[in-house]
C-alpha cells in the first residue's frame, strides 16, 4: 500500500469549492467540521459507554469517550509520523503527510462509535439475538424470510455491528445535502473500516484481526469497493485502522476502571490487590512498577492533604498508564511497519508490547466488577425488552411498507414515525432494485432508525408505544 493513496482526499461525491471563498482548510480539516456539526455526533452525549442512563456528570458517555479516543488517536498520529520521518525514513512518506494523518485520526476517533445503537455494546447483541430468533418466523408473501433473503443479507443482521453501521451512517444516512451522507474523504472512510470483509467472510478463528467481524453491509458494497479502490487497500486493513483501534483500546480500558471506581463498583484496595494477583507468572518489572505507582500516587495524595486520596490516585494513575500505552502502540507500529504497509499484519499494535499485560488486567477487572455487576445486568435486561418491543413492532410494519402487500392503520402510523430522512434515503437506494433487495433495505431501515436513537429516546418510545407512559 502507498501513503499517497491511503491518504486519499477525494470524496464519493466530488465537489468544487467556490472561487475566492478564502477557505484554506485541507479536505481532512473540513471533515472534522462536518462531523462535529452533525446531529449524529451530538446524539452520542445520550448514548451509553458502560453505565446506561447514568445521571452523573463524571461518568463517560459515547460522546466523551469518542473525544478521548480522538485525542489519543491524534497523539499516536504525531508520534508515528515522526518515527517514519526520523527513523524508518520511508521515501514515499512526505513531511506534509504528518498533518493529514493527525487530522484523519482525529476525525476517525470522533466517528468510531457513531453507528452504535443505544445502551452500549449490549445494543448490538440485542439486535443480533432478535434477528437470529425471529428471522425464521418472519414471513413475506407466505414464505419465511430465511428463504427470501440471500445468505449475505441474512448474515448482515445475524452479525450486526456498530462499526459497520458507522460506515453506513456517514456515507448515506446523514441526509443533509443528498444521499451521500457527510460525504467525507475516502482516506478517512478507509481508516474507520476496521474489518474489510463482508458478513459471509467473518472468520474469528483465522488469527487475522481483519476477519474478526464484518465491515460493510450488502447494501453498502459499492461504497466499500469504491473506498478500497481509491485507497489501494483491496481487502487489506488500512494502516491507520490499527492506530484507531489502539487509541480506542487505551481509552476504554483505562476509563472503564476509572468510571467503575467512581461508581463504587471497586475500592482502591481491591483494585490494587486485583492488579497484584493478575497472572503473577507473567508479571515483569514494568508491570510491577505500574502497580507500585498507583500505591505511591495515593501516598502522595495523603501527604498533600487531598480530601479523596483514593480517587485522586486512580485518576492520576490512569493518565500515566495512558501515556505509557501510547508509547507502546507507537513502538508496535514501528516494529510492524512493513507488515502494516503490505497488509499482512494480523495482530493489534499493542499485542506483545510492553504494557500488554496491564491492558489485559484492566479489561478483566472492569468486566468482573462493572460489566457483570447487578445494576448493569438489570439495566441490560431492561434494554433487551426495549429492543425486542421496538424491533417487533417496526419490523412487522416495514415488511409490508412500500410494497403491494396491504398495511394496517397501525403499521402505517408506525412507519410514519421513522425518520423522514431515513425514509428518503431508503427510497433513493430502493429505486430500481428487485423485490428481495427492497425487502432487505426495509429491514435495514429499521436498524438504521433504532441505531439513531439515544438511550432516553429509545426508552421513551418504548413507553409511549407500549402504553406505559
C-alpha positions in Angstrom: 0.0 0.0 0.0 1.1 3.5 -0.7 0.7 6.5 1.6 -0.3 8.8 -1.3 -3.4 6.6 -1.9 -4.0 5.7 1.7 -4.4 9.4 2.4 -6.8 9.9 -0.5 -8.6 13.4 -0.1 -11.2 12.6 -2.7 -14.9 12.3 -1.8 -17.6 9.9 -3.1 -19.4 12.9 -4.5 -16.8 15.3 -5.9 -17.3 19.0 -5.5 -15.5 22.2 -6.2 -15.0 25.0 -3.7 -16.3 28.4 -4.7 -13.6 30.5 -6.3 -12.3 33.2 -3.9 -14.0 31.7 -0.9 -10.9 32.1 1.1 -11.3 28.6 2.7 -7.7 27.5 3.3 -8.6 24.3 5.2 -7.4 20.9 3.9 -10.0 18.3 2.9 -9.4 16.4 6.1 -9.8 19.6 8.2 -13.2 20.1 6.5 -14.1 16.5 7.5 -13.6 17.5 11.2 -16.1 20.4 11.0 -18.6 18.2 9.1 -18.5 15.7 11.9 -18.7 17.9 15.0 -21.5 19.9 13.4 -23.7 16.8 12.8 -26.7 15.7 14.8 -25.4 12.1 14.8 -22.3 13.2 16.7 -24.3 15.3 19.2 -26.5 12.3 19.9 -23.6 10.4 21.4 -24.0 12.6 24.5 -27.0 10.4 25.4 -25.6 7.0 24.4 -24.1 4.6 26.9 -20.5 3.9 27.3 -20.7 1.4 30.2 -23.4 2.7 32.6 -26.7 3.2 30.9 -28.8 6.3 31.7 -26.4 7.5 34.3 -27.0 11.0 35.6 -23.5 11.7 36.9 -21.5 14.3 35.0 -18.3 12.4 35.7 -19.3 9.0 34.1 -18.4 8.8 30.4 -20.9 8.7 27.6 -20.2 7.7 24.0 -19.5 11.4 23.3 -16.9 11.9 25.9 -15.3 8.5 25.1 -15.2 9.5 21.4 -13.5 12.8 22.3 -10.9 10.9 24.3 -10.3 8.4 21.5 -9.9 11.3 19.1 -7.3 12.9 21.3 -5.3 9.7 21.7 -5.5 8.9 18.0 -4.1 12.3 17.1 -1.3 11.9 19.6 -0.5 8.5 18.1 -0.5 10.0 14.6 2.0 12.6 15.7 4.3 10.0 17.2 4.1 7.6 14.4 4.6 10.2 11.7 7.8 11.4 13.5 9.1 7.8 13.7 8.5 7.3 10.0 10.3 10.5 9.1 13.2 10.2 11.5 13.9 6.5 11.9 12.0 4.4 9.3 12.7 7.0 6.6 10.2 5.6 4.1 10.9 7.5 0.8 7.2 7.5 -0.1 6.3 9.3 3.2 6.5 13.1 3.0 6.6 15.5 5.9 3.3 17.0 4.8 1.6 13.7 5.4 2.0 14.1 9.2 -0.7 16.8 9.4 -3.0 14.7 7.2 -2.6 11.6 9.3 -3.2 13.5 12.5 -6.4 15.1 11.0 -7.6 11.7 9.7 -7.1 10.0 13.0 -8.6 12.9 15.0 -11.8 12.5 12.8 -11.7 8.7 12.9 -11.7 8.9 16.7 -14.9 11.0 16.7 -16.6 8.6 14.3 -15.6 5.2 15.6 -18.7 4.7 17.7 -21.1 7.0 15.8 -23.1 4.0 14.4 -23.6 2.2 17.8 -27.2 1.6 18.9 -28.4 2.8 22.3 -27.4 1.1 25.6 -23.8 0.4 24.7 -22.4 -2.7 23.0 -25.3 -4.7 24.5 -27.5 -3.0 21.9 -25.6 -4.7 19.1 -26.0 -8.1 20.9 -29.8 -7.4 21.4 -30.2 -6.7 17.6 -28.2 -9.8 16.6 -30.1 -12.0 19.0 -33.5 -10.8 18.0 -32.9 -11.4 14.3 -31.5 -14.9 14.9 -34.6 -15.8 16.9 -37.2 -14.1 14.7 -35.9 -14.3 11.1 -37.2 -17.8 10.5 -40.6 -16.7 11.8 -41.0 -13.6 9.7 -43.0 -14.0 6.5 -43.0 -12.3 3.1 -45.9 -13.4 1.0 -46.2 -16.6 2.9 -42.5 -17.5 2.7 -40.1 -17.3 5.7 -37.5 -14.5 5.2 -34.8 -17.1 5.5 -36.0 -18.4 2.1 -36.4 -15.0 0.6 -33.2 -13.1 1.5 -29.8 -14.2 0.2 -27.2 -15.5 2.7 -25.3 -12.2 3.0 -28.5 -10.2 3.6 -29.4 -12.6 6.5 -25.9 -12.6 7.9 -25.8 -8.8 7.9 -28.4 -8.9 10.7 -27.1 -12.0 12.5 -23.6 -10.4 12.7 -24.9 -6.8 13.2 -22.1 -4.4 14.1 -22.0 -0.7 15.2 -18.7 -0.3 13.3 -20.5 -1.4 10.1 -23.4 1.0 10.9 -20.9 3.9 11.2 -19.8 3.5 7.6 -23.4 3.4 6.5 -24.4 6.4 8.5 -21.6 8.7 7.3 -21.9 7.6 3.7 -25.7 7.6 3.3 -27.9 8.2 6.3 -26.7 11.7 7.3 -29.1 13.2 4.8 -28.1 16.9 4.8 -27.4 17.7 1.2 -28.0 14.4 -0.7 -27.8 10.6 -0.4 -24.0 10.6 0.1 -24.3 11.4 3.9 -21.5 13.5 5.3 -19.6 12.9 2.0 -16.3 12.5 3.9 -12.9 11.9 2.3 -12.1 8.4 1.3 -8.8 8.4 3.3 -10.9 8.9 6.4 -13.5 6.3 5.4 -10.8 3.8 4.8 -9.4 4.4 8.3 -12.7 3.7 10.1 -13.2 0.3 8.3 -11.7 -2.0 11.0 -12.8 -5.2 9.3 -12.6 -5.1 5.5 -14.8 -8.2 5.0 -18.5 -9.0 4.4 -20.7 -10.8 6.9 -20.0 -14.0 4.9 -16.3 -13.7 5.3 -16.1 -13.4 9.0 -13.6 -15.9 10.5 -12.9 -15.4 14.2 -10.5 -18.4 14.3 -8.3 -17.2 11.4 -5.9 -15.5 13.7 -6.2 -12.4 11.4 -7.8 -9.4 13.1 -9.3 -8.1 9.9 -11.7 -11.1 9.7 -12.9 -10.8 13.3 -16.2 -9.0 12.4 -17.8 -7.6 9.3 -17.0 -4.2 7.9 -19.8 -3.4 5.5 -23.4 -4.3 4.7 -24.5 -5.9 1.5 -26.4 -2.6 0.8 -23.1 -0.7 1.0 -20.9 -3.0 -1.1 -20.5 -0.4 -3.9 -19.4 2.3 -1.4 -17.0 -0.1 0.2 -15.5 -1.1 -3.1 -15.0 2.5 -4.2 -13.2 3.3 -1.0 -10.9 0.2 -1.4 -10.1 1.1 -5.0 -9.3 4.8 -4.2 -7.1 4.0 -1.1 -5.5 1.0 -2.7 -6.3 -1.3 0.2 -8.2 -4.0 -1.8 -9.3 -6.2 1.1 -6.4 -5.2 3.4 -6.7 -3.3 6.5 -5.8 0.4 6.3 -2.7 1.0 8.5 -4.5 3.9 10.3 -7.3 1.5 11.3 -4.7 -0.2 13.6 -3.9 3.1 15.1 -7.6 3.9 15.7 -8.1 0.6 17.4 -5.2 1.1 19.7 -6.5 4.6 20.7 -9.9 3.0 21.4 -8.4 0.2 23.5 -6.3 2.7 25.5 -9.3 5.0 26.1 -11.8 2.5 27.2 -9.6 0.1 29.2 -8.4 3.0 31.4 -11.7 4.9 31.5 -13.8 1.9 32.4 -11.6 1.3 35.5 -11.9 5.0 36.5 -15.6 5.0 36.0 -16.1 1.7 37.9 -14.1 3.2 40.8 -16.2 6.4 40.7 -19.4 4.4 40.7 -18.3 2.3 43.7 -18.0 -0.9 41.8 -14.5 -1.5 43.2 -12.5 0.0 46.0 -8.9 1.3 45.8 -7.6 -1.6 48.0 -9.5 -4.1 45.9 -8.1 -2.6 42.6 -4.5 -2.8 43.9 -4.9 -6.4 45.1 -6.6 -7.4 41.8 -3.7 -5.9 39.8 -1.1 -7.7 42.0 -2.9 -11.0 41.7 -3.4 -10.9 37.9 -1.3 -13.6 36.1 1.6 -13.3 38.6 3.7 -15.7 36.5 3.6 -13.2 33.6 4.3 -10.0 35.5 7.6 -8.3 34.7 9.3 -5.4 36.4 7.5 -2.9 34.2 4.1 -4.2 35.2 5.0 -4.3 38.9 6.3 -0.7 38.6 3.0 0.5 37.3 1.1 -1.2 40.2 3.5 0.4 42.6 3.0 3.7 41.0 -0.7 3.5 41.8 0.1 3.0 45.5 2.6 5.8 45.5 0.1 8.2 44.0 -2.3 7.5 46.9 0.5 8.1 49.5 1.4 11.4 47.8 -2.3 12.5 47.8 -2.5 11.8 51.5 0.7 13.7 52.2 -0.8 16.7 50.3 -3.9 16.6 52.3 -6.2 15.8 49.4 -9.7 15.1 50.6 -10.3 12.0 48.5 -6.8 10.5 48.0 -8.1 7.2 46.6 -10.0 8.9 43.8 -7.1 11.3 43.1 -4.6 8.4 42.9 -6.8 6.4 40.4 -7.4 9.4 38.2 -3.7 10.4 38.1 -2.6 6.8 37.6 -4.8 6.2 34.6 -3.3 9.3 32.9 0.2 7.7 33.5 -1.0 4.4 32.1 -2.5 6.1 29.0 0.8 7.8 28.3 2.7 4.5 28.6 0.2 2.7 26.3 0.6 5.5 23.7 4.3 4.9 23.6 3.8 1.2 23.4 1.4 1.5 20.5 3.8 3.8 18.7 6.6 1.2 19.1 4.2 -1.5 17.9 3.6 0.4 14.7 7.3 0.9 14.1 8.0 -2.8 14.8 5.4 -4.0 12.3 5.7 -1.2 9.8 6.5 -3.4 6.8 3.6 -5.8 7.6 1.2 -2.9 8.1 2.1 -1.4 4.7 1.9 -4.8 3.0 -1.4 -5.6 4.6 -0.2 -8.8 6.3 -0.2 -7.6 9.9 -2.6 -9.9 11.8 -2.4 -8.6 15.4 -3.2 -5.4 17.3 -0.4 -2.8 17.7 -0.3 -3.4 21.4 -0.1 -7.2 21.1 3.2 -8.4 22.6 4.3 -4.9 23.5 5.2 -3.6 27.0 2.0 -2.9 28.8 0.0 -5.6 27.2 -0.5 -7.4 30.5 -1.7 -4.3 32.1 -4.2 -3.7 29.4 -5.5 -7.3 29.8 -5.7 -6.9 33.6 -7.7 -3.6 33.3 -10.1 -5.2 30.9 -10.6 -8.3 33.1 -11.1 -6.3 36.3 -13.6 -3.9 34.6 -15.6 -6.8 33.2 -15.9 -8.6 36.6 -16.5 -5.5 38.7 -18.6 -3.3 36.3 -19.9 -5.1 33.2 -21.4 -8.0 35.1 -22.4 -6.1 38.2 -26.0 -6.4 39.3 -27.0 -2.9 38.4 -25.6 -3.2 34.8 -27.2 -6.7 34.3 -30.6 -5.3 35.4 -30.3 -2.4 33.0 -29.3 -4.7 30.2 -32.3 -7.0 30.8 -34.5 -3.8 30.7 -32.7 -2.7 27.5 -33.4 -6.1 25.9 -37.1 -5.6 26.5 -36.9 -2.2 24.8 -35.1 -3.6 21.7 -37.4 -6.6 21.4 -40.5 -4.4 21.6 -39.3 -1.8 19.1 -38.0 -4.4 16.6 -41.2 -6.5 16.9 -43.4 -3.5 16.1 -41.3 -1.7 13.5 -40.1 -4.8 11.5 -43.7 -6.1 11.3 -44.7 -2.8 9.7 -41.6 -2.4 7.5 -42.0 -5.8 5.8 -45.2 -4.5 4.1 -44.1 -0.9 3.6 -43.5 0.2 0.0 -44.9 -3.0 -1.4 -48.2 -4.3 -2.9 -49.0 -6.0 0.4 -51.7 -4.2 2.4 -50.8 -2.5 5.6 -52.9 -1.9 8.7 -53.6 1.6 10.0 -51.3 1.0 12.9 -48.5 -0.3 10.6 -48.8 2.9 8.5 -48.6 5.0 11.7 -45.5 3.2 12.8 -43.7 3.8 9.5 -44.6 7.5 9.7 -42.7 7.6 13.0 -39.5 6.6 11.2 -37.1 9.5 10.5 -38.2 11.3 7.3 -34.5 11.5 6.3 -34.0 7.7 6.7 -37.2 7.0 4.7 -36.0 9.3 1.9 -32.6 7.5 1.8 -34.4 4.2 1.6 -36.4 5.3 -1.4 -33.3 6.7 -3.1 -31.5 3.3 -2.9 -34.5 1.1 -3.3 -35.3 2.6 -6.7 -34.8 0.1 -9.4 -34.0 -2.8 -7.0 -35.7 -6.1 -7.2 -38.4 -7.1 -4.6 -35.9 -9.1 -2.4 -33.4 -6.3 -2.1 -36.1 -3.7 -1.3 -37.3 -6.0 1.5 -33.8 -6.2 2.8 -33.4 -2.4 2.6 -36.6 -2.0 4.6 -35.2 -4.2 7.4 -32.1 -2.1 7.4 -34.3 1.0 7.6 -35.5 -0.3 11.0 -32.0 -1.0 12.3 -31.0 2.5 10.9 -33.8 4.1 12.9 -33.1 2.2 16.2 -29.3 2.8 15.9 -30.1 6.5 15.5 -32.0 6.6 18.8 -30.4 7.8 22.0 -30.9 5.9 25.3 -33.5 8.3 26.5 -35.4 8.4 23.2 -35.5 4.6 22.9 -36.8 4.3 26.4 -39.4 7.0 25.8 -40.5 5.4 22.5 -40.9 2.1 24.2 -43.0 3.5 27.0 -45.2 5.6 24.7 -45.9 2.8 22.1 -46.4 0.3 24.8 -48.9 2.4 26.7 -46.7 2.5 29.7 -46.4 6.3 29.7 
